[in-house]
Amino acid sequence: MESMGEVLRSMNNSTLRQRSRDLEQNLLNHPLVKQLQAEHPELDESRLKLHLSRLYQYVEESRHCASCPGLENCPNDFPGHYSKLTVETVNGTADLYERKTACKLKVAQDNQDSIRKRIRSFYVDERVLNGGYDEIDIMGKDPRRVSAVNQIFDYITGVKEEGLSARGIYLHGSFGTGKTFLMCYLLHELAVAGHSGVIVYMPDFIEDLKSIMMDAQKLKETVDTLKNCDLLIFDDIGAENLNPWARDHVLGAILNYRMNRKPTFYTSNYPLDGLEKHLSFTSKDGEEVYKGKRLMDRIAPFVEVIPLHGENQRGTGR
C-alpha cells in the first residue's frame, strides 16, 4: 500500500495548491466566519488565515451541534463540548482564541451528576431516587394525598427560602401510599438547592449492622455519615428487628447528635405512639419502656407529623 507521502507526491502540485485555496475561501466565506468578522471588525483577515484549523473546527462542531445526536453519540473531539471562538486584543493586536465550552446537554448532565453525588442511599432502590419527579403527577395520583403533599411542598419551599432548621418530618401511613417516594422527592429537591442527604432503609440497615459491628472503622464511617449529612431519612422505621445495641448505641447516638442541629425525617407505618411501643421492645431484652421513651424524646419534639392517606399504589406506578 502506498504511503500518504507517495500519494501526495504523485499528485500535481498546482492541483493541490488550487484545492487548498478553494478550501480556504470556502471556509472564510462560511456564514459563521462572516458573522464573526462582522462582530469583530478589528480582526484582520490575515489573523483568520493563521487560524484556519480553529475556524474549521468551529464550523464543523457547529454543524454537528445543529443536528445533535445526543451526548452518547456526540461526534465532537471533546464529547459534550463545542469550540467557542473569542477575539481578544493583546499588545494592540486582535487575535482569535478557542475555548472548549460545555453544551446545554452536558451542563444538564453535570448538574444531575452533582445532585446525585449529594445523595447517598443505604439499601434503598436507586430507581426510586433517579426515576424523575412530576409535581402534577405527585399531587394528582390520589386526592387523599393532597394535604400531606402540600405540607411537604411547603417544607421544601421553606428550606429553600430560609435554610435548614433542626425540624424534620415524620410521615406515616399505610402500606404503599407513597411515603418513600415523597421523601425521595424532598431529598432530590433539597439536593438541587445544594444540601447533602442520606436515605436509609431501616430493616436492612439494622440487619447489616450485625455484620459490621466488628469492623470499628466501617461502623464509625457509617455512623459519622448519618450524623453529619444535612438531611437524614430513616425509611420504614418500625419495620426493623431491633436489638439493644443497634437501638441504644447506634440509632440513639445518631439521633442524640442530630437533635437541635440538623433535620431528620422518617417514614413509617406507625403513628408516633405505635413507634414508641416498637422502640420499647427488642428481640433480646423484651420490653423496656424507659428506653423506648428515651429514644422518642429525640424524635417527637423535632418533627412535623404528617399522616399520609391513600390507596396502595404498589404495582400500579406512583
C-alpha positions in Angstrom: 0.0 0.0 0.0 1.3 3.4 -0.9 2.2 5.8 1.9 0.4 9.2 2.2 3.6 10.9 1.1 3.8 8.9 -2.0 0.2 9.7 -2.9 0.8 13.4 -2.4 4.0 13.3 -4.5 2.1 11.6 -7.3 -0.4 14.5 -7.4 0.1 17.6 -9.5 1.4 20.4 -7.2 -0.7 23.0 -8.9 -3.8 20.9 -8.3 -3.0 20.7 -4.6 -2.5 24.4 -4.3 -5.7 25.2 -6.1 -7.6 22.8 -3.9 -6.1 24.3 -0.8 -7.1 27.8 -2.0 -10.6 26.6 -2.7 -11.0 25.1 0.8 -9.6 28.3 2.4 -12.0 30.5 0.5 -15.0 28.3 1.3 -14.1 28.4 4.9 -13.6 32.2 5.0 -16.9 32.7 3.2 -18.8 30.5 5.6 -21.7 32.3 7.2 -20.4 31.7 10.7 -17.0 33.1 9.8 -18.6 36.1 8.1 -20.7 36.7 11.2 -17.5 36.5 13.4 -15.8 39.1 11.2 -18.9 41.4 11.3 -19.0 41.2 15.1 -15.2 41.9 15.3 -14.1 44.3 12.5 -10.9 44.8 14.4 -9.9 41.2 13.5 -7.7 41.3 10.4 -8.2 38.7 7.8 -4.6 37.8 8.0 -5.1 36.7 11.6 -8.0 34.5 10.4 -5.8 32.8 7.9 -3.3 32.0 10.6 -6.0 30.1 12.4 -7.7 28.1 9.7 -7.7 24.9 11.7 -9.6 26.7 14.5 -12.1 28.1 12.1 -12.6 24.6 10.5 -13.1 23.1 14.0 -15.5 25.8 14.9 -17.6 25.4 11.7 -17.6 21.6 11.9 -18.6 21.4 15.5 -21.3 24.0 15.0 -22.7 21.8 12.2 -22.6 18.7 14.5 -24.4 20.6 17.2 -27.1 21.8 14.8 -28.1 18.2 14.3 -27.2 17.0 17.7 -27.3 13.2 18.0 -27.2 13.3 21.8 -24.4 13.2 24.3 -23.7 9.5 23.9 -23.1 9.9 20.2 -21.5 13.3 20.2 -19.1 13.4 17.3 -17.1 16.4 18.5 -13.5 15.9 19.5 -14.4 16.6 23.2 -17.8 15.0 23.6 -20.4 17.3 25.1 -18.3 20.4 24.2 -18.1 22.7 21.3 -15.4 25.1 20.0 -16.2 28.7 21.1 -14.2 31.4 19.4 -13.4 34.7 21.1 -11.5 37.7 19.9 -9.1 39.3 22.4 -6.7 42.2 21.9 -3.2 41.6 23.3 -0.4 44.2 22.9 -2.6 46.2 20.5 -3.3 43.2 18.2 -6.7 41.5 17.9 -6.4 37.7 17.7 -8.6 34.6 17.7 -8.8 32.3 20.6 -10.6 28.9 21.0 -12.2 27.5 24.1 -14.0 24.2 24.6 -17.4 25.0 26.1 -19.9 22.6 27.6 -23.2 22.4 25.6 -26.6 22.6 27.3 -26.9 18.8 27.4 -23.5 18.4 29.1 -24.3 21.2 31.6 -27.6 19.5 32.5 -25.9 16.1 32.8 -23.2 17.6 35.1 -25.9 19.2 37.2 -27.7 15.9 37.6 -24.4 14.1 38.5 -23.7 16.8 41.1 -27.1 16.3 42.6 -26.6 12.5 42.7 -23.3 13.0 44.5 -25.0 14.9 47.2 -27.4 12.0 47.9 -26.4 8.6 49.4 -28.6 5.7 50.0 -28.3 2.7 52.2 -30.3 -0.2 50.9 -32.8 1.9 49.0 -33.5 1.1 45.4 -31.6 3.7 43.3 -34.5 3.7 40.8 -36.7 5.4 43.3 -34.1 8.2 43.7 -33.4 8.6 39.9 -36.8 8.0 38.5 -37.7 11.6 37.9 -40.4 13.6 39.5 -43.6 15.3 38.2 -45.2 17.6 40.7 -48.6 17.4 38.9 -48.4 13.6 39.0 -47.4 13.6 42.7 -50.3 15.8 43.5 -52.9 14.2 41.3 -52.2 10.5 41.9 -54.6 10.2 44.8 -56.8 13.2 46.0 -56.5 11.9 49.6 -52.7 12.6 49.5 -53.2 16.3 48.7 -52.9 17.6 52.3 -49.7 15.7 53.0 -48.2 16.6 49.7 -48.9 20.3 50.2 -47.2 20.1 53.6 -44.1 18.6 52.0 -44.1 21.2 49.2 -44.3 23.9 51.9 -41.4 22.4 53.8 -39.3 22.3 50.7 -40.1 25.9 49.9 -39.4 27.0 53.5 -35.9 25.4 53.4 -35.1 27.0 50.0 -36.1 30.4 51.3 -34.9 30.3 54.9 -32.4 27.5 55.1 -32.3 24.3 57.1 -33.8 24.1 60.6 -33.4 21.3 63.1 -37.0 20.2 62.5 -37.8 17.3 60.1 -40.9 15.4 59.1 -42.5 12.2 60.4 -44.6 10.8 57.5 -46.8 7.9 58.4 -49.4 5.9 56.7 -50.4 2.5 55.5 -48.5 0.3 53.0 -47.9 1.6 49.5 -49.2 5.1 49.8 -46.0 6.7 48.5 -44.2 7.6 51.7 -40.7 6.7 50.4 -41.3 8.3 47.1 -42.4 11.6 48.6 -39.3 11.6 50.9 -37.1 10.9 47.9 -38.7 13.8 46.1 -38.0 16.0 49.1 -34.4 14.8 49.2 -33.9 15.4 45.5 -35.4 18.9 45.6 -33.2 20.0 48.5 -30.1 18.4 46.9 -30.8 20.6 43.9 -30.7 23.5 46.4 -27.2 22.3 47.5 -27.9 20.2 50.6 -26.4 16.7 51.1 -28.7 13.9 52.1 -28.8 10.2 53.1 -31.8 7.8 53.0 -31.6 4.6 54.9 -33.9 1.6 54.6 -34.2 0.7 58.3 -34.9 -3.1 58.1 -31.8 -3.8 56.0 -29.7 -1.2 57.8 -30.3 -2.8 61.3 -29.7 -6.2 59.9 -26.4 -5.2 58.3 -25.2 -3.6 61.5 -24.7 -7.1 62.8 -22.1 -7.8 60.2 -20.2 -4.5 60.5 -20.3 -4.2 64.3 -16.9 -5.9 64.5 -15.4 -3.5 61.9 -14.8 -0.5 64.0 -13.6 1.7 61.2 -16.5 0.9 58.8 -19.0 1.4 61.7 -17.6 4.7 62.6 -17.6 5.9 59.0 -21.3 4.9 58.6 -22.4 6.5 61.8 -20.5 9.7 61.1 -22.1 9.9 57.6 -25.5 9.7 59.2 -24.7 12.1 61.9 -23.3 14.8 59.6 -25.3 14.8 56.4 -27.7 17.8 56.0 -30.8 15.7 55.6 -31.2 12.2 57.0 -34.2 10.0 56.2 -34.9 6.8 58.1 -37.2 4.9 55.7 -39.7 2.4 57.1 -38.7 2.8 60.7 -40.7 0.4 62.8 -40.3 -2.5 60.4 -36.8 -3.4 61.6 -36.0 -6.2 64.1 -34.3 -4.2 66.8 -31.6 -5.3 69.2 -30.5 -3.3 72.2 -27.0 -2.4 70.7 -28.4 -1.1 67.4 -31.2 0.9 69.2 -29.2 2.4 72.1 -25.7 2.7 70.7 -26.2 3.3 67.0 -29.7 4.8 66.4 -29.6 6.6 69.8 -26.2 8.1 69.2 -27.2 9.4 65.7 -30.4 11.0 67.0 -28.7 12.4 70.0 -26.2 14.1 67.8 -28.6 15.5 65.3 -31.3 16.8 67.5 -31.1 20.6 67.7 -28.6 20.5 64.9 -29.9 19.0 61.7 -33.3 17.7 60.5 -34.1 14.0 60.5 -37.0 12.6 58.5 -39.0 9.3 58.9 -41.4 7.2 57.1 -43.4 4.6 59.0 -46.5 2.6 59.0 -46.9 3.5 62.7 -48.1 6.8 64.2 -45.7 8.1 66.9 -47.3 6.2 69.8 -47.0 3.0 67.8 -43.4 3.7 67.1 -42.7 4.2 70.7 -44.1 0.8 71.5 -41.9 -0.7 68.8 -38.8 1.0 70.1 -39.5 -0.2 73.6 -39.2 -3.8 72.6 -36.1 -5.7 71.4 -35.6 -9.3 70.5 -33.1 -9.8 73.3 -34.3 -7.9 76.3 -38.1 -7.8 75.6 -40.0 -4.7 76.6 -38.0 -1.7 78.0 -40.5 1.2 78.2 -37.9 3.7 79.5 -35.5 3.1 76.6 -38.3 3.4 74.1 -39.4 6.7 75.6 -35.8 8.0 75.8 -35.4 7.5 72.1 -38.8 9.1 71.3 -37.7 12.2 73.2 -35.1 12.5 70.4 -37.7 12.1 67.7 -41.1 13.5 68.5 -40.1 17.1 69.5 -38.1 17.5 66.3 -40.6 16.5 63.6 -43.7 17.8 62.0 -46.1 14.8 62.0 -47.8 14.3 58.6 -50.3 11.5 58.1 -50.5 10.2 54.5 -53.8 8.7 53.4 -54.5 7.0 50.1 -54.7 3.7 48.2 -51.9 1.2 47.9 -50.0 2.3 44.7 -47.6 -0.6 44.5 -47.9 -2.4 41.3 -49.8 0.5 39.7 -47.0 3.0 39.4 -46.6 6.1 41.6 
